[in-house]
Structure formats: C-alpha cells, structure tokens
Amino acid sequence: MVKVMIVDDAAFMRMVIKDILTKNGHEVVAECVDGLDAVNKYPEVKPELVFMDIVMPNMEGIDALKKIMEMDPAAKVVMCSSIGQQSVVTDALKTGALDFIVKPFDAAKVLEVIGKVI
C-alpha cells in the first residue's frame, strides 16, 4: 500500500485516479485543487507518492514540483496532464518528476508507474 496525494484542479480527474488507487489497495492521504494547495499540504500529510497535474490555477504543477523538491529532495512525484508535449515532459523530468502519465488515466499504466517509482 502506498500513501498518495492527488493534485488536480478537476474534481472528476481526482475521482478517477482515486478510484484506481483505492481499488488497488493504495491510500489517498490528500486531494489538492492546485499547486499552492499541494505545497501547503505536502509537509502535513507526507505522502509516499504525488500525482500532480501540470495546468492548474494559482500555481502550475511544474512550480509546485519545484517547491516540493526544495522541501523534500527525496519526494516521489509523477506528473499527469492531457498535454503530451515533449518539452513539458522534459521540463517535469528535469525538475525532479520520476515519470509522466497522459490523461485520460489508464488503470494499468497508473499501477505500472507506481510499481516503477516506489
């Protein structure tokens, strides 16, 4: 079981990934609506893994990733977005993300990524 924080401004997307995680024995310790929310909750909930959207209001996912990596260089973050642009993927990986998942979420891919990064 992995303790996961989900960061996405779309409630439906949070629900989809939470459903995949909980049905496969993982615990969702926090759901955040944007990057600012994630940065504030991260030290409080201490997740083992973060699924982070890229395009969000208040603070984009890449900016939140940078701040989380400053707080915890060992943080495990997987970026999620419907934007499959190579430059965005490269930026996320250079910043410290361990992997990248393209929406819509495929349960098998989500579980494969968890197995790879944990």
Secondary structure as UniProt FT lines:
FT   STRAND          3..7
FT   HELIX           11..23
FT   TURN            24..25
FT   STRAND          27..32
FT   HELIX           35..45
FT   STRAND          49..53
FT   HELIX           61..71
FT   TURN            73..74
FT   STRAND          77..81
FT   HELIX           86..95
FT   STRAND          99..102
FT   HELIX           107..117
//
